Amino acid sequence: MVFGLSGPLGAGKTQLVKGLARGLEFEGRIHSPTFTIVNVYTGGRLTLFHLDLFRLDTPEQIEAAGLQEYLHPAGVTVIEWAEKWFGSSIQHPASSIQHLRLAQIEILSESERRIAYEDLGH
């Protein structure tokens, strides 16, 4: 399964990943992989691959980073700043992902968020 997360800085993308990790029964700390691009968490029910594309600007840079393997994970992949890879419309490579879910997080106030969720899986 692949989750793509979009939203401005401070919207709570990493917090959502922490919640997913908790649901997968991972007991360690979750850190944003802004500088490493990918963190891999094992020890839960499934392996969690956490990608952060903030420092990459184009789909070409993302593909050059060799991240395509995470689109078909042996576990769960969560991609922060997914719009940098997939764009605002779902096209290649997203169209080839079997189980893709997208979440757009909008900041309503300091303590409120709105999450729009779309299931694009087959």
N, C-alpha and C positions, 0 to 999 in steps of 0.2 A: 504494500500500500504506500502511496506517495501523497503527502499533504503539502500543498503550496500555500504559504502565508504571505500576505501583502498588507501593508499599512505603514504609516509614517513612523519615524523614530519615536520611541516611547509609547507606542500603541499597545505593546504587550505581547509581541510575537514570541519572545523567549519565555515569557510566563506561560503562554499556551503550550509551548514545548515541554515545560516543566510539568504541566498537568498531564500531557500525553505520556510522559515518562513515568509518572506516578501510576497512571492507569495500566501501564505495562509492568508494573511492580518493580521498577528500577529504583533502588534505594540510595544511590549515590547523588552527588551534586551535579546539576546541569549548568554548564557555562555556555555563553554565546561564543560560537566559533568565528567571530568577526575577523580575527587575524590568522587563524589556522584554516579557515574555510569549512573544514569538516571535523566534527567530533563523532566518535563511535562509542556508543554505550552498550555494554553487554551485561548480562546478569539478571535481566528482566525476563518476562515471558517471551519477548522477541527482541532481536537486536534493533537498536534505534540509531539511525544515521541522521545527524543534525547538521544541515548545511546552512551557511550564512553567506549570501551573495553580495552583501553591502559593498565590498571593496572591488567587485568586478562590475564592469560597465556595460558589456555587450554580450550577446549570446556566443559570439566567436571567442571571447576571453573565457567564458564559462566552459565551452567545449574544449578549448586548449588546455584548461585545467584538468581535463580528464574526468569530469563529473558525471558523464553519461551512465556509468555503471550504477549510480544511485537511483536512476529512474526505474530500475527493475530490481529492487533490493531483496535480499534474503532476510526480510524483516520489515521495518517501517522506516521510510525516509521522510523527514520534515525539512522543507526548504524555505528559509526566510528570504524575503525580497524576491519571491518567485517570478514576479512580473519582469524582472531583468532577463530571465531565461525564456519565459513563455510569452512575454508581451501582454498587451491588454486583451488580445483575442487568442483563443486557444488554437494554436497551429502546431506544426512540428517544433519540438519533439513531443509536446504534450499529447498530441493526437495518438501517439503510439503507446501511451502508458495505460495499462489495463485498469488499474484501480487508482484513479486520481481524484483527490478532493481539494478544492480551493477554498480558502477563507480570507476574506477581506476584513481587516479590523479598522474600525473608524473610532477616533477619539471623540466622545461626546462631552466629557468633562474630566476633571482630574481623577475622578474615581469611577467613571462610567465609560463603557465601550459598547459599540454595536458590531456584531460579527455577522457578515453575510456569508453563507456557506453554499457551495455548489458541488455536487457530486457528478463528476464527468467520467466515472468508471464504466466499464463495459458490464 
